[in-house]
Amino acid sequence: MMNTHITIDQIRDFPLLNALPDDVLSELAKSITPHRLEEDEILFLEGQSINSLFFVLEGWLKTEKNSAGGRQQTLRLIGPGEVINELAVFSNSETSMSLIALENAMVFKVSRVQVEGLIENYPAFSRVIIMNLSKHIQHLLTQVENLSLYNVEARLARLLLIEAEDDVLIRHSWKTQSEIANQIGTVLDVVNRNLNKLENQGIIEVTREKIIIINRPELEEIARE
């Protein structure tokens, strides 16, 4: 844990808070204390009562669900500039997922009481919240579509196409095949087998640092199957 306060410039990096006037940001910054998380540290667990929004300053985290049998499903990856726990805060309910640091990270939180005051007084803030929630809903709908309508190979192809930039998916230290399996709702052996198949077909190239899409049209065709 750290005791350093957040600067206004750091707050402005968040679209959700950038909608607020400078004097409000200044007051908000005085009340915020950043929290350092270690790799694999759990910020909160599914079912807890957490009444704050969390803002990611550094590092990557993930939200996940766990079955009684120990199976894991990664719901969302959260990086710098993103916000998490909106559902619990705005519905005044328990958290519906666990939040875990994938690497060393730093976050800060804004309480429900503060958020409610901002919603009441600043319509621009409310509009950005609605847009943010809409994006999360669309993301979850895409996940439901993938898990319900596509086989594992198609889900893997869709993940690569979505996450790659200029046909290159950079692999962070935590972007293991096990984590990819958690994202697409399968197990390690199945991901390994499908990555090898795509590589042998000349569609992708896999290294420890990145996955390169070599034949995008063919990968797009697999993603539609």
Buried (B, 14 or more C-beta within 10 A) or exposed (E): EEEEEBEEEBBEEBEBBEBBEEEBBEEBBEEBEBBBBEBEBEBBBBEEEBEBBBBBBBBBBBBBBEEEEEEBBBBBBBEBEBBBBBBBBBEEEBBBBBBBBBBBBBBBBBEBEBBEEBEEEBEEBBEBBEEBBEEBEEEEEEBEEBEEEBEBBBBBBBBBBEBBEEBBBEBBEBBEBBBBBBBBBBEBEBBBEBBEBBBEEEBBEBEEEEBBBBBBEBBEEBBEE
